[in-house]
């Protein structure tokens, strides 16, 4: 049975005609391919990779170069001080390119009369070279908070001078420094003395004796004038003190009517009466207030001036004649000149206190201060510089001798001679004394009236200044 069934199957399956089989195979292949086409996906593409953009540096706005600040430095000079200071400032600015310092060189009259007004009205400079400390009391910058080393000022400069710069109630402020020490004293034409055969006298010679000796020399050498003194109360004070004047009472108030003050006023009057002094200095105007030009020209035997004139004499006289500084003449009060000098101070109105303090610290460095002293031929007030010694820039024996002579005058200075220049109301005496003395010399006032009015002038000026 089974065999029959198989045979039937074979006939059904295998017994098909060849053509039919081929047709079936073709259909099957088409079906298989169709199914494959339905089940096979297209090739997977790799995900697109972002192409990196070129790196661009961030745009940064250019940083503006720091702008330099400008300091104004008002300055007066008797000789080469301004040129020497400018050289030091140039070096400072090279080291500190963000600080520009403008040195405004002005006549001393501007310092005396205009600068106080400028400072009072807020129009003053950042720094100035001054002599009248009292005119700026309470208006100076305290440098101490801005300085890296305040001891540079405290240990090197005279305490009374630093104190004189302070305002009321200020006990330790540092407002500047004295840039030079000056001492008043007489210059004499040594060549004229030699020609006249008159020996130069030494220490202890009085003003009366010097007057007679210079008259002898002038007559013997046919020199126009014998003796003179600068037309200022500052120069007048030294001889007056040597003759016994006391310019201050116990409360440090000015007193001018004393025996010594009268004595030198009368001596000066005698010089004019005898025609042995150039009248242009005291009698014509206050524009020409020094005898030094008459001395430089060889027309004057003796000129009472001060150490600040040394450089000018060295330059202008040259080898025309020999000159010397002699000891201050003596009298009832001893032998004394007047100590003084100038100071560099900073003003409270500055917009740049840090830069001002930086400049001051630079100026008082021993190398810079010493260079100023050496080139200006001025006596140093800086203790460190003085101790180390100054190599004064000169080979002129007259100059070196003059510096030594003025240095020898320092120990002889009276206390009042040191106190005068730094007195808070010194301006009241300085501003009025020369004019009142000149009125006496011309005969416009008697000596009594001149002294009375001078005292009133001083008292009024002090009162107006709040003293």
Secondary structure, DSSP 8 states (H G I E B T S, - for coil): -HHHHHHHHHHHHTTS-HHHHHHHHHHHHHHHHHHHHHH-----------------------------EEEEEEE--SSSHHHHHHHHHHHHHHH-TTEEEEEEE--HHIIIIIHHHHHHTT---SEEEES-GGGGTT-B---GGG-S-THHHHTTS-HHHHHHT--TT-SS---EEEEEEEEEEEEEEHHHHHHHT-----TT-BHHHHHHHHHHHHHHHT-SEEEEE-SSHHHHHHHHHHTT---B-TTS-B---SHHHHHHHHHHHHHHHHT-S-HIIIII-SSS--SHHHHHTT-EEEEEEEGGGHHHHHHHHTTSS-EEEE---BBTTBS---EEEEEEEEBTT-S-HHHHHHHHHHHTSHHHHHHHHHHHT-B---HHHHHH----S---HHHHHHHHHHHHHHTT--HHHHHHHH-TTHHHHHHHHHHHHHHHHTTSS-HHHHHHHHHHHHHHHHHHTT-
